[in-house]
Amino acid sequence: MDITDFSRAEYDARLARTRSAMFAAGIEVLIVSDPSNMAWLTGYDGWSFYVHQAVIIGPEGAPLWWGRGIDTAGALRTVWMAPSCVHGYEDSYVQNLTKHPMETLATLLAEHGWASGPVGVEMDNYYYSAKAHAVLGQSLTLVDATGLVNWQRAVKSGAEIARMRRAARIVETMHQRILEVAEPGLPKNKLVAEILAAGALGADGHWGDYPAIVPMTPSGMDATAPHLTWDDSPMQRGVPHFFEIAGVYRRYHCPQSRTLFFGEPPAQYRAAEAAVQAATEAALAQARPGNTCEQIAGAFNGTLNAHGFHKDNRCGYPIGLSYPPDWGERTMSLRRGDTTELQPGMVFHFMPALWLDDGGIEITEPILITENGVERLCSLPGSLFVKP
């Protein structure tokens, strides 16, 4: 067996943790519509999250997979449960204004005797619509269970960390490819094609999966904003080009960002680089079990401010198993006020990005909380990339 295959025992443990959290919240049945949570609980993997689908956790027994009828074949190929646990709805329910797939989900719960008690739903979720909630609420007593499963995923197993280490090797290869081919005059879309190809080809004999977020590759004034993608503009000298990308192995993400200059960077960027490096070291010195998320953020922001720079947004978030449109886990954040205690096995994208008046600088690190401290999952130098 591949070391990154998940055993039935691991799935059983995930299910037990989820049910324990359900019990503590007074939830008898849980409808899980976040595809990352669906995959974590059952193994389901398919690009089908543009239609309504879910995993249902009842008081006992195996989970149920429910979704579009044509996607049941994919469920049978990927979930660990028996075929009797896979349920599909008829295709006339897809994008039909006169009826809704959630009508069939309510019927399924009633058939299992699960329609009388409180049913948890992930209300603040990309994949769960207001219409879905309204239809389910006609026959079920619904309570908000946003984040319930996400929090059970916070501490990664050894098999999960193995997948993330493979993703780390892939993102290193992607950055190395950027350094190989980037040059003044190269259209940005051609560089992105190289980035995507390197990500899919993988590293160390392991293939690369698709990322939950496309490459963020702004240059110049576009780099004053964090979430712009690319066009066909030629790369230029004298401006920053940052690359926020992720290596992915079997849906496990390892994002990392670096900033490239052609020729010596302006003095303010060298000053920003030095500030970020010093603040990163101060922050990671606090990244150890027993400390809190806000202690990392406090050390980072205090050191950054001492160097004359300021950052108002969070400086990191947890990462792991993800589907579009986000590779974060949407639980804790590295920022003031988040008192979540760090535990061995937590993995974060430490994100000390700065967006300046004429560009941006991103030198970020995927980090693993260990028994004794912190481990950087990637070995790329934590500095600006410079090409002649």
Secondary structure by P-SEA (a helix, b strand, c coil): cccccccaaaaaaaaaaaaaaaaaacccbbbbccaaaaaaaccccccccccbbbbbbccccbbbbbccccaaaaaaacccccccccccccccccccccccaaaaaaaaaaaacccccbbbcccccccccaaaaaaaacccccccccaaaaaaaccccaaaaaaaaaaaaaaaaaaaaaaacccccccaaaaaaaaaaaaaacccccccccccccccccccccccccccccccccccccbbbbbbbbbbcccbbbbbbbbbbcccccaaaaaaaaaaaaaaaaaaaaccccccaaaaaaaaaaaaaaacccccccccccccccccccccccccccccccccccccccccccccccccccccccccccccccccccccccccccbbbbcc
